[in-house]
Amino acid sequence: ITIGGADTGYDWEHPAIRPHYRGYKGDGVAADHAYNWHDAIHTQSPLNGDANNPCGFDIKSPCDDQTHGTHTMGTMTGDDGQGNQIGVAPGAQWIGCRNMERGWGQPSTYLECFEWFLAPTDTAGLSPRPDKAPHVINNSWYCAVSEGCTDRAVDTLLEIAVTNLKRAGIFVVVSNGNAGSSCASTDGPPAYFDSSFSVGAVNSDEQVARFSSRGPVTRDGSTRIKPNVAAPGVNVRSCVPGNAYANYQGTSMAGPHVAGLVALILSARPDLAGQVEIIEDLIEQTAVFRPDTFGCTADAAARPNNVYGYGRVDA
């Protein structure tokens, strides 16, 4: 099973995720980054004042210019074989695309990674191969107004991409956002899209995290319920660049748990590969229900609701 990650890049040589990188061919053997890595960052983001990106631009092998991406990938696939089994699905392989320059992206970079995942290319950006696409993509980001997602017309471009990936049989996991604790705070694309599988955050007591965004969705006037489900997102230990580990929090940490869960399902049931809606139903119907006690849903006992969705995922 292959997991795709779109983020700030990845420290692929970290011992927790190196063995699981699809381009890794063994110690002492040159890695093959073709079809396994793409960089959508071609220049500095205008939102970053410091011009010195530690990774550079248009890079041909994975590098993390912040730490965020490495942490999320560790939660999906991490295991160094020395006791740091931080990943939900350490038996899976991963591929990656950098869509943010030190945490800041724009519609074009987000779209470029979505397009690449649909049909990964070689390191020159040529010879696309849909057969190299991942089974599931984690997206621990949202496109802010300051990044260029200023209106529904721009959002629709991202929504078309998510919808087409889903139609191609690729499961798209999206973090629901950190704009809580107010109701109707799920408004960052792609979290609010109907086609996105959005994930809220809970703590170790299975209570919703204060920061976790809630529904209903008002940005497009749909009032749809979001998130779809919830997962651990507080004090999550994972890997960070420099062979280190750190505890982070956010719905960015919750989403990777669900991407890993999709990989576990496909490991057990490979015949479900490409059956996105069936897998969505499996995850939702097996989730541990929690009622909405925050008044974001008309009926607190409704399932799904605007705080936990269908509930906390249960692998």
Salt bridges, closest charged atoms under 4 A:
ASP7 OD1 - HIS68 ND1 2.67
ASP27 OD1 - ARG18 NE 3.85
ASP39 OD2 - ARG98 NH2 2.80
ASP50 OD2 - ARG102 NH1 3.90
ASP58 OD1 - HIS42 ND1 2.34
ASP65 OD2 - ARG98 NH1 2.76
GLU101 OE2 - ARG102 NE 2.52
GLU112 OE2 - HIS38 NE2 2.70
GLU112 OE1 - HIS42 NE2 2.95
ASP131 OD2 - ARG129 NH2 2.64
ASP155 OD2 - ARG219 NE 2.78
GLU159 OE1 - ARG152 NH2 3.40
ASP194 OD1 - ARG224 NE 4.00
GLU206 OE2 - ARG312 NH2 2.78
ASP220 OD2 - ARG224 NH1 2.85
ASP271 OD2 - ARG269 NH2 2.86
GLU280 OE2 - LYS166 NZ 3.36
